[in-house]
Amino acid sequence: MTERELKARLRPTRIEVAMNMARLIAQRSTCERRQVGTMIWDYTMHTVVALGYNGNARGLPNTCDRPDEGNCGCLHAEVNALIKAPFTGKTRDLIMVSTCSPCEGCAKLILNSSVDVLVYADEYRDMRPIELLDDVAMYQLAPDMDGDQLLAAMNERGRKVQFHLGVTHLVR
């Protein structure tokens, strides 16, 4: 193997870079139960549109409001990223990369947003929200897939596509 081939092999894919960024931003989370990070970028995978992590609202104490699982009062990473994204109506073909699959509320927000691709790493404790996105279409994610390939997959079966990192078979 040549040095150039070795460097290309060791170079992380854009999806890996995005997931690493999401994992890094998750470290900013102030939620006591789970640290989640989300990154939204354009389909070219060159421009970061928004970042989000779960935690309390701006100006409030950096702690959970309640100790209740699933009801701690923290804003979810997906929500924080979506409210920061500059949706003008013309923005399309956005990719959301998250360290965790969405809850029901976040899944519904994703369906109503300009996000057309969802990539997630870990599964949320309740996977029923994924059923909401089943109608959207699920595909296996190839780790070396680039933006044009993602866009082609989106156009093949409709606008919204969902990927789960680490899946070794087609989910649907």
Helices and strands as residue ranges (DSSP letters): H 3-10, H 14-26, E 37-42, E 48-53, H 77-84, E 94-100, H 104-111, E 115-122, H 128-134, E 138-140, H 147-156, E 161-164
